[in-house]
Amino acid sequence: MRKTALWRRGCVLLLASLPGFCAASGGPGTTAANFLSLNVAPRPAGLGEAFTGLADDVSAIMYNPAGLAWLDRQELSLVHHEFFQGAHQEWGAYAYPTVRGTFAGSFNMLFIDAFESFSAEDQPIGKKGALDAAFSGAYALQVTDWFSVGGTGKFISSRLDDRRAAAVAADGGFLIRATEWFSAGASVFNVGTRMKFVGEAFDLPATARVGFAVKPLRRLHNDYEEWGDEFTIVADGVFPRAGSAYVAGGVEHISSNFMALRAGGTMGRDTGPGYSAGMGLYINRNNPDRPQFSFDYAFVDSGELNFQHRAGITLRFGASRSRGISERSFWRRVETDIPQRDPESMRPQLETSQPEPEPVKPIRRKQRALPPLEPLLERKGVLR
């Protein structure tokens, strides 16, 4: 109970720090490695990038690493993002869940093709290219039946022609699954060292997020799994260090465990309101005995950044580790490791393995001869 209370206090402290985090923002153009703010995964992108309170697949490593603790099988995801002409982004992530927590890793790379460059005197100096990259390692732990935490460490590198800069950063978050149909969470990203370019240091694009997810079909119908339909409503509040706070939201409908349709948008962003739409195709979505495959696509209208396309594939494979929410929790993992056997099935084995007991020998006591009765009575004065 004491350890659970400490986790709760830490989460309350994280939520209480969000207003101050937003007030400390430095405005657009004051941070480096801004490619970290391009959340490339197509499924969250189709939901308006509102994924903090849902975080139910491997892309949670980009929104709320605590969601990784609830994964049942190994997941591998690869995504291509066509950013704008001459720039594209590649992202990949892998998660390995165990009864002692989930381990994950990811890479995020933004390639910019060679472009014409000019000196300070406005003289052409040839073509220059750029490459930004981040490599992350994450760990998530399900603390109780309804609460999980997660953290990520990352190395960030940025290169512009022959100029290089590097930094390290950390992410963290928590996720609460209060019921089967409602969840909420919060996270903080890109908190780390400054990145120094040409003698000047810049902060990383740190961002705080808080959000929730509602699945009304699970609330209204107990046999939703037999239908194969799922309807989800998500909403996020986002507090970036470089820029003003904004809200994001979206909806997702999965039909017959085969097709998903998504729509979402953002309001209050510095680049203007944005809208998104997406779709997904599933194979073996609810079959834990076979590999599960999904293809996701998102079309994003990012305001001043025009249209963007994201496409990716996700593979779920390996043995399913779903043995009930309580069995995955950290405090009950010892009970999970103990095999449960039927006593009746073990009875023949016990009867054959135990040796027959030796017969018990009766205990014989040695009887003493009694003294003659008449002399004793004479001494007592009974016989005269």
C-alpha positions in Angstrom: 0.0 0.0 0.0 2.8 2.4 0.8 4.5 1.9 -2.6 1.2 2.4 -4.4 0.7 5.6 -2.5 4.1 6.8 -3.6 3.2 6.2 -7.3 0.0 8.1 -6.9 1.8 11.1 -5.3 4.2 11.1 -8.2 1.4 11.2 -10.7 -0.4 14.0 -8.9 2.9 16.0 -8.9 3.2 15.4 -12.6 -0.3 16.7 -13.2 0.3 19.7 -10.9 3.4 20.7 -12.9 1.6 21.0 -16.2 0.4 24.6 -15.9 3.9 25.8 -14.9 5.4 23.7 -17.8 3.2 25.5 -20.2 3.9 29.0 -18.7 7.7 28.4 -19.2 7.3 27.9 -23.0 9.8 30.0 -25.0 7.7 30.3 -28.2 8.1 28.9 -31.7 11.6 28.7 -33.1 13.4 28.6 -29.7 14.1 24.8 -29.6 16.2 22.4 -31.5 15.5 18.8 -32.8 11.9 19.7 -33.5 11.5 16.6 -35.6 10.8 14.9 -32.2 7.4 16.7 -32.2 6.5 15.0 -35.5 4.5 12.1 -34.1 4.7 9.9 -37.1 2.6 6.8 -36.3 -0.4 6.7 -38.6 -3.0 5.3 -36.2 -2.5 8.2 -33.6 -2.2 10.6 -36.5 -5.6 9.6 -37.8 -7.0 10.3 -34.3 -5.7 13.9 -34.3 -2.6 12.8 -32.4 -4.8 12.2 -29.3 -3.3 9.0 -28.0 -2.1 9.7 -24.4 -5.2 8.1 -22.6 -5.5 5.2 -25.1 -1.8 4.1 -25.7 -2.8 0.5 -26.5 -0.1 -0.5 -29.1 3.6 -0.1 -29.7 3.2 3.5 -30.8 2.6 4.4 -27.2 6.3 4.9 -26.9 5.7 8.2 -28.7 2.8 9.4 -26.6 2.7 7.6 -23.2 5.3 4.8 -22.6 3.1 3.5 -19.6 0.8 2.0 -22.2 3.5 -0.5 -23.2 2.9 -2.3 -19.9 -0.5 -3.6 -21.2 0.7 -5.2 -24.4 0.0 -9.0 -24.6 2.3 -10.0 -27.5 5.5 -8.8 -29.2 4.9 -5.9 -31.6 7.0 -4.6 -34.4 6.0 -1.5 -36.3 7.5 0.3 -39.3 6.3 3.6 -40.6 7.0 5.9 -43.6 6.1 9.6 -43.4 6.1 11.8 -46.5 6.7 15.1 -44.8 7.1 17.6 -47.6 9.0 17.7 -50.9 12.6 16.7 -50.3 12.0 15.5 -46.7 10.7 12.2 -45.4 10.7 10.5 -42.0 11.2 6.8 -41.1 10.2 5.4 -37.8 10.3 1.9 -36.2 9.6 0.4 -32.8 9.6 -3.0 -31.2 8.1 -4.1 -27.8 8.7 -7.3 -25.8 6.2 -7.8 -23.0 7.1 -10.0 -20.0 5.5 -10.7 -16.6 8.2 -8.4 -15.1 7.4 -5.5 -17.4 7.6 -4.5 -21.1 10.9 -3.6 -22.8 10.8 -1.6 -26.0 13.1 0.3 -28.4 12.6 2.6 -31.3 14.3 4.8 -33.9 13.2 8.0 -35.5 15.0 9.5 -38.5 14.2 12.6 -40.6 16.0 12.8 -44.0 16.3 16.1 -45.9 17.6 15.9 -49.4 20.5 18.0 -50.5 19.4 21.7 -51.2 21.1 24.8 -52.5 22.9 26.7 -49.7 24.2 30.3 -49.5 26.9 31.9 -47.3 26.4 34.9 -45.0 27.3 37.1 -48.0 24.5 35.5 -50.0 26.9 33.6 -52.2 26.0 30.0 -53.3 28.2 27.4 -51.6 26.7 24.3 -53.2 24.2 21.7 -52.0 24.0 20.6 -48.4 22.0 17.8 -46.7 20.7 17.2 -43.2 19.8 14.3 -41.1 18.1 14.1 -37.6 17.9 10.9 -35.7 16.8 9.7 -32.2 17.3 6.2 -30.7 15.2 5.3 -27.7 14.9 2.5 -25.1 11.8 2.2 -22.9 10.5 0.2 -20.0 6.9 0.0 -18.7 5.6 -1.7 -15.6 2.0 -2.6 -14.6 2.0 -1.7 -10.9 -1.5 -2.7 -10.0 -4.6 -4.1 -11.8 -5.5 -0.6 -13.1 -2.3 1.5 -13.0 1.0 1.4 -15.0 4.0 3.6 -15.3 6.7 3.9 -18.0 9.9 5.7 -19.0 12.1 6.2 -22.0 15.7 7.3 -22.4 16.9 8.5 -25.8 20.0 9.7 -27.7 19.4 12.5 -30.2 21.7 13.5 -33.1 21.4 16.3 -35.6 23.6 16.9 -38.6 23.7 19.7 -41.1 26.4 19.1 -43.7 29.6 18.8 -41.6 28.0 20.4 -38.4 26.9 18.0 -35.7 25.1 18.3 -32.4 23.9 15.7 -29.9 21.8 15.5 -26.7 20.2 13.0 -24.4 16.6 13.2 -23.1 14.0 11.2 -21.1 10.3 10.6 -21.3 7.9 9.4 -18.6 4.2 8.8 -18.0 1.4 6.9 -16.3 -1.8 5.3 -17.4 -4.9 4.5 -15.4 -7.4 2.0 -16.7 -10.2 2.6 -14.2 -12.7 0.3 -16.0 -12.8 -1.8 -19.1 -14.2 1.2 -21.1 -12.4 4.2 -19.6 -8.7 5.1 -19.3 -6.7 8.2 -18.7 -3.1 9.2 -18.6 -0.4 11.9 -18.6 3.1 12.1 -19.9 6.2 14.4 -20.4 8.5 14.1 -23.3 12.0 15.3 -24.4 13.2 16.6 -21.1 17.0 16.6 -21.3 20.2 18.4 -22.2 20.6 21.4 -24.5 21.7 20.9 -28.1 24.6 23.2 -29.2 25.0 24.3 -32.8 27.7 26.7 -34.0 28.4 28.1 -30.5 24.7 28.5 -29.5 22.7 26.1 -27.3 19.0 25.4 -27.7 16.5 23.6 -25.6 14.8 20.4 -26.7 11.1 20.6 -27.7 9.8 19.3 -24.4 6.1 18.6 -24.3 3.6 17.5 -21.7 0.4 15.7 -22.5 -2.8 14.6 -20.6 -5.7 12.7 -22.1 -8.5 10.2 -21.8 -10.2 7.5 -23.9 -13.7 6.2 -23.7 -15.1 2.9 -25.3 -18.9 3.2 -25.1 -19.6 -0.2 -26.7 -17.9 -1.9 -23.8 -20.0 0.0 -21.4 -23.3 -0.8 -23.2 -22.8 -4.4 -24.4 -21.1 -7.3 -22.7 -20.8 -9.3 -26.0 -18.9 -6.6 -27.9 -16.1 -9.0 -28.6 -18.4 -11.4 -30.4 -19.5 -8.6 -32.7 -15.9 -7.7 -33.5 -16.9 -4.0 -33.3 -15.1 -1.3 -31.3 -15.8 2.4 -31.0 -13.3 4.7 -29.3 -13.4 8.4 -28.4 -10.1 10.1 -27.4 -9.1 13.6 -26.4 -5.8 15.2 -25.3 -4.5 18.4 -23.9 -1.0 19.2 -25.2 1.4 21.7 -23.6 4.6 22.3 -25.7 7.5 24.3 -24.4 7.9 26.0 -27.8 4.4 27.3 -28.5 0.9 27.6 -27.0 -1.2 24.8 -25.6 -3.7 23.2 -27.8 -6.4 20.4 -27.7 -6.7 17.3 -29.9 -9.4 14.7 -30.3 -10.6 11.9 -32.5 -12.8 8.9 -33.0 -12.1 5.3 -34.2 -14.5 2.6 -35.3 -13.3 -0.9 -35.9 -15.8 -3.1 -37.8 -15.8 -6.9 -37.7 -12.2 -7.0 -36.6 -11.2 -6.2 -40.2 -11.4 -2.5 -41.0 -10.9 0.7 -38.9 -12.0 4.2 -39.9 -10.6 7.2 -38.0 -11.0 10.9 -37.9 -9.6 13.7 -35.7 -8.3 17.2 -35.4 -6.5 19.8 -33.4 -7.5 23.3 -32.2 -5.3 26.1 -30.9 -2.1 25.1 -32.6 0.4 27.8 -33.8 0.2 26.4 -37.3 -3.6 26.7 -37.3 -6.4 24.1 -36.9 -5.6 20.7 -38.4 -7.7 17.8 -39.5 -6.9 14.2 -40.1 -8.5 11.0 -41.4 -7.3 7.4 -41.6 -8.0 3.8 -42.0 -6.7 0.4 -40.9 -6.9 -3.1 -42.2 -6.5 -6.1 -39.8 -5.7 -9.8 -40.2 -6.2 -12.2 -37.3 -7.0 -9.2 -35.0 -8.6 -11.3 -32.2 -6.7 -14.6 -32.8 -4.0 -15.0 -30.2 -2.8 -18.3 -31.7 -1.6 -16.7 -35.0 0.5 -13.7 -36.0 -1.6 -10.6 -36.3 -1.0 -8.1 -39.0 -2.3 -4.5 -39.6 -1.8 -1.8 -42.2 -2.5 1.8 -41.2 -2.8 5.0 -43.3 -3.4 8.6 -42.2 -4.0 11.7 -44.2 -3.2 14.9 -42.2 -4.0 18.5 -43.0 -1.6 20.4 -40.8 -2.7 23.9 -41.7 0.3 25.9 -42.9 2.3 22.7 -43.3 -0.1 21.5 -46.0 -1.0 17.9 -46.5 1.0 14.9 -45.2 0.7 11.2 -45.7 1.7 8.5 -43.2 1.6 4.7 -43.8 2.8 1.8 -41.7 2.6 -1.8 -40.9 2.4 -3.5 -37.5 3.1 -7.2 -36.7 2.1 -8.9 -33.5 3.6 -12.3 -32.8 4.8 -14.7 -30.2 3.0 -16.3 -27.3 0.2 -14.3 -25.8 0.9 -13.2 -22.2 -2.7 -12.2 -21.5 -3.7 -14.1 -18.4 -6.0 -11.6 -16.8 -5.1 -8.1 -15.8 -4.5 -9.0 -12.2 -2.0 -11.7 -13.1 0.1 -9.2 -15.1 0.4 -6.8 -12.2 3.8 -6.4 -10.5 2.7 -7.2 -7.0 1.0 -10.5 -8.0 3.7 -11.8 -10.4 4.9 -14.4 -7.9 1.5 -15.9 -7.8 1.4 -16.0 -11.6 4.6 -18.1 -11.8 3.1 -20.8 -9.5 1.5 -23.5 -11.7 -2.1 -24.4 -10.8 -3.0 -28.1 -10.8 -6.2 -29.9 -10.2 -5.9 -32.0 -7.0 -8.0 -34.8 -8.4 -5.6 -35.2 -11.4 -2.7 -35.5 -9.0 -4.3 -38.2 -6.7 -3.2 -41.3 -8.8 0.3 -39.9 -8.9 0.4 -39.4 -5.2 -1.0 -42.9 -4.5 1.7 -44.5 -6.7 4.6 -42.4 -5.5 4.1 -42.9 -1.7 5.5 -46.1 -0.2 3.2 -48.5 1.7 3.5 -47.9 5.5 4.9 -50.6 7.7 2.4 -52.4 10.0 2.4 -50.9 13.5 3.6 -53.3 16.2 1.4 -53.4 19.3 3.1 -52.1 22.5 3.2 -54.8 25.3 3.7 -53.7 28.8 5.5 -55.9 31.3 3.1 -56.9 34.1 4.4 -57.0 37.7 3.4 -59.8 40.1 1.0 -58.6 42.8 2.0 -59.3 46.5 -0.1 -61.9 48.5 -3.3 -60.3 49.7 -3.7 -62.0 53.1 -0.5 -60.7 54.8 -1.5 -57.2 53.7 -5.0 -57.5 55.1 -3.6 -58.8 58.4 -1.3 -55.8 58.7 -4.2 -53.5 58.2 -6.2 -55.2 60.9 -8.8 -56.5 58.6 -8.1 -60.2 59.3 -7.4 -61.4 62.9 
